Amino acid sequence: MFKSEVRDLLEKATFIYAKTLPLFKHFYTKRESWEDSDFVEVVKYIRKYGVKEKFFNKEYIYYYLGDYKYWTMGNPLDETILINKAYDKTDRQKRHKTIRAFSNKGKSSLLQ
């Protein structure tokens, strides 16, 4: 599957606001609302091209696309029933500042 196909499928998916975690605003889409083969391919793509990051003490694989990051809960593929999505503007700004700090000073002020 190509990145453009993944983008198209994620953009046309119906995402639901996850009201159980209002402090961590995010959305989810249910496997049952997808063509199953498309869902499986998108999950595989997220896991292959995503990056590992910690959320509190748990590690997830996040795939960044446009203004959003996408992830699953890490269950085996046949047990995966959701794809999560969160707006990524704040994280993107933090990453940009870190990159700028390294390029401007040669090292991050956090490491001094």
Secondary structure, 3 states (H helix, E strand, C coil): CCHHHHHHHHHHCCCEECCCCCCCCCEEEEHHHCCHHHHHHHHHHHHHHCEEEEECCEEEEEEEECCEEEECCCCCHHHCCEEEEEECHHHHHHHHHHHHHHHHHCCCHHHC
